[in-house]
Amino acid sequence: MAGLEDSNMIDVVALDRDGNCLVVMVETRTWSGGSEQREQLKSKVNTYAAYILDGTLNRQYPETIGQPVYIRLDCPEEPTDDIAAIVDWAARQLRDWNIGFLVKIMK
């Protein structure tokens, strides 16, 4: 799994039991507060949005056609303030295209 460090890679695509399509990005590192990690998150969000909006998701996984789509960030701890601001910004932008944004804390 590539994680945030490889912003050009889609980490996981899955359907949950409710039929929602989850396009999951994984961060295994703690939130360092560094600019590199923030930029990696922004870049990964942009990659995921493009993957969904340009139709690649539906072409690669036809079973996702017509399903609600969520980008989910899996991470080991709650996002710090600077990361939470990026998450909030991304969620607002993605909402305009009917794409949800979720954060899941992996313990």
C-alpha positions as CSV (number, residue, x, y, z in Angstrom):
1,M,0.0,0.0,0.0
2,A,1.5,3.3,-1.1
3,G,0.1,5.7,1.5
4,L,0.3,9.5,1.3
5,E,3.9,9.3,0.2
6,D,2.9,8.1,-3.2
7,S,0.3,10.7,-4.3
8,N,-0.2,9.1,-7.7
9,M,-1.3,5.7,-6.3
10,I,-4.9,4.8,-5.3
11,D,-4.5,2.7,-2.2
12,V,-7.8,0.9,-1.8
13,V,-11.2,0.7,-3.6
14,A,-14.0,-1.1,-1.8
15,L,-17.7,-1.3,-1.5
16,D,-19.0,-1.3,2.1
17,R,-22.0,-3.4,3.2
18,D,-24.3,-0.5,2.5
19,G,-23.2,-0.3,-1.1
20,N,-21.1,2.8,-0.7
21,C,-17.9,3.0,-2.7
22,L,-14.9,3.8,-0.6
23,V,-11.8,5.1,-2.2
24,V,-9.4,4.8,0.7
25,M,-6.1,6.6,1.3
26,V,-3.9,5.3,4.1
27,E,-1.5,7.2,6.3
28,T,0.5,5.0,8.7
29,R,2.6,7.8,10.1
30,T,1.6,10.0,13.0
31,W,0.8,13.6,12.1
32,S,4.1,15.4,12.2
33,G,2.8,18.8,11.4
34,G,5.4,19.1,8.7
35,S,4.7,20.9,5.4
36,E,5.7,17.8,3.4
37,Q,3.0,15.6,5.0
38,R,0.4,18.4,4.4
39,E,1.4,18.7,0.8
40,Q,1.3,14.9,0.4
41,L,-2.3,14.9,1.7
42,K,-3.4,17.7,-0.6
43,S,-1.8,16.0,-3.6
44,K,-3.4,12.7,-2.7
45,V,-6.8,14.2,-2.3
46,N,-6.5,15.8,-5.8
47,T,-5.4,12.5,-7.3
48,Y,-8.4,10.7,-5.8
49,A,-10.8,13.4,-6.9
50,A,-9.5,13.3,-10.4
51,Y,-9.7,9.5,-10.4
52,I,-13.4,9.6,-9.5
53,L,-14.4,12.6,-11.6
54,D,-12.7,11.6,-14.8
55,G,-14.6,8.2,-14.8
56,T,-11.5,6.0,-14.2
57,L,-13.1,4.6,-11.0
58,N,-16.2,3.5,-12.8
59,R,-14.3,2.1,-15.8
60,Q,-12.0,0.0,-13.5
61,Y,-14.8,-1.0,-11.1
62,P,-18.1,-1.0,-13.0
63,E,-19.9,-2.2,-9.9
64,T,-19.3,1.3,-8.4
65,I,-21.5,3.0,-11.1
66,G,-24.4,4.7,-9.4
67,Q,-23.1,4.1,-5.9
68,P,-22.5,6.9,-3.4
69,V,-18.7,7.6,-3.4
70,Y,-16.6,8.6,-0.4
71,I,-12.9,9.3,-0.1
72,R,-11.8,8.0,3.2
73,L,-8.6,8.8,5.0
74,D,-7.4,6.0,7.3
75,C,-4.9,7.2,9.8
76,P,-3.5,6.1,13.2
77,E,-4.6,9.2,15.2
78,E,-6.9,12.2,15.0
79,P,-5.8,14.7,12.5
80,T,-3.9,17.7,14.0
81,D,-5.4,21.2,13.5
82,D,-3.5,21.8,10.3
83,I,-4.4,18.4,8.9
84,A,-8.1,18.8,10.0
85,A,-8.2,22.1,8.2
86,I,-7.2,20.3,4.9
87,V,-9.7,17.6,5.6
88,D,-12.5,20.2,6.1
89,W,-11.5,22.1,3.0
90,A,-11.5,18.9,0.9
91,A,-14.8,17.8,2.3
92,R,-16.4,21.1,1.3
93,Q,-14.9,21.1,-2.2
94,L,-15.8,17.4,-2.8
95,R,-19.4,17.9,-1.6
96,D,-20.0,20.0,-4.8
97,W,-19.4,16.9,-6.8
98,N,-21.4,14.6,-4.5
99,I,-18.3,13.0,-3.1
100,G,-18.1,12.5,0.6
101,F,-15.0,12.7,2.7
102,L,-14.5,10.5,5.8
103,V,-11.7,10.0,8.4
104,K,-11.3,6.7,10.1
105,I,-8.9,6.3,13.0
106,M,-7.1,3.0,12.8
107,K,-6.1,1.7,16.2
